[in-house]
Amino acid sequence: MDSLIYLAPLAGIVSLAFAAFFASGVLKEGTGTKEMQDISLAIQEGAMAYLNRQYKTIAVVAIILAALMFFLLGDDSGKIAIGFIVGAAASALAGYVGMNVSIRANVRTAHAASKGLQEAMSVAFRGGAVTGLAVVGLALLGTSGFYIIFGDVDLVIGFGFGASLISLFARVGGGIFTKAADVGADLVGKIEAGIPEDDPRNAGVIADNVGDNVGDCAGMGADLFETYVVTVLASMLLGSLILETYPNAILYPLILGSVAIFASIISMFFVKVGSDGKIMKALYKGVAVSAILCLVAFYFVTDSLMGDMRLYYASIVGIIIMVLMVVFTEYYTSTSFRPVKTIAKASETGAGTNVISGLAIGFESTILP
């Protein structure tokens, strides 16, 4: 096996190291007043209670499915079952770590906002980066590690199945909890009690914020973990079919993922709010740096491993589409552009026109992606 394969687990370890570095920096920030700390603690308790209960249920299902795999899948069933358990555990760990930082970064971001926009942006971005780095780090480390140990890409599929299990529970379960808490808090607060949205006097707001963390952080983390793992696995499986023409075809997606991690880590240090105070501009700067670094690195990786530059052109298309997806998302969700302004204008004549306009814009937003 080519020694270059070890770059993949190394990149995963580096990603996890930077996740720990960012997490440490966030946790050193101030937590504000006692009132802020009390609300934050309530959100932390609720989020951890939900996540612990959810993972206990998933663990039972995972053990049952792993046992079925072990007894029903033939000679290599043990390896697949082990991969399944480790994949589920790694996905759960990524969400668990990310949410633990998220529920602590919230109050620190609010406190940092009293000092200025850049300070708040820095805390929030580093807190979010922990989840992203933990997800890709564990995903690449697990995928490449199992391939190195087993030497057969077919046996790594169990790792992907495990990731999919956590994604199903965490994303769907967290999403249901999030919406139920959100709508319930709004109904009780704004409609019945007549107090503003997200007012801490409304106990339902705590559940709403708990839902935001378990659904949009832990749930999204598990979803991204699964997407990353199965995408890399699919590329490796396709590569295994063309090994006679391209001997490094299985290795290629792992090395691309590795250099992409390094590019992303470097780009994070360029995300800073300028004097104009535009947050999206700061994020675009990070995306641009990451894209440029990947374009350069992918060229040399493709040239050295594959020798067929058509694959490099395909990677260019992927990077361009990624950038365009960011632009499309900004266009359809920013208050500065036509779609949101159209929905806001429609709201002036009632809930009916608001729903119709929102539905129409929602359908429209799916065309270009």
ABEGO torsion letter per residue (X at the ends): XBAAAAAAAAAAAAAAAAAAAAAAAAAABBAEBAAAAAAAAAAAAAAAAAAAAAAAAAAAAAAAAAAAAAAAAEAAAAAAAAAAAAAAAAAAAAAAAAAAAAAAAAAAAAAAAAAEAAAAAAAAAAAAAAAAAAAAAAAAAAAAAAAAAAGBAAAAAAAAAAAAAAAAAAAAAAAAAAAAAAAAAAAAAAAAAGBBBGBAABAAAAAAAAAAAAAAAAAAAAAAAAAAAAAAAAAAAAAAAAAAABAAAAAAAAAAAAAAAAAAAAAAAABBBBAAGBAAAAAAAAAAAAAAAAAAAAAAAAAAAAGBAAAAAAAAAAAAAAAAAAAAAAAAABAABAAAAAAAAAAAAEAAAAAAAAAAAAAAAAAAX
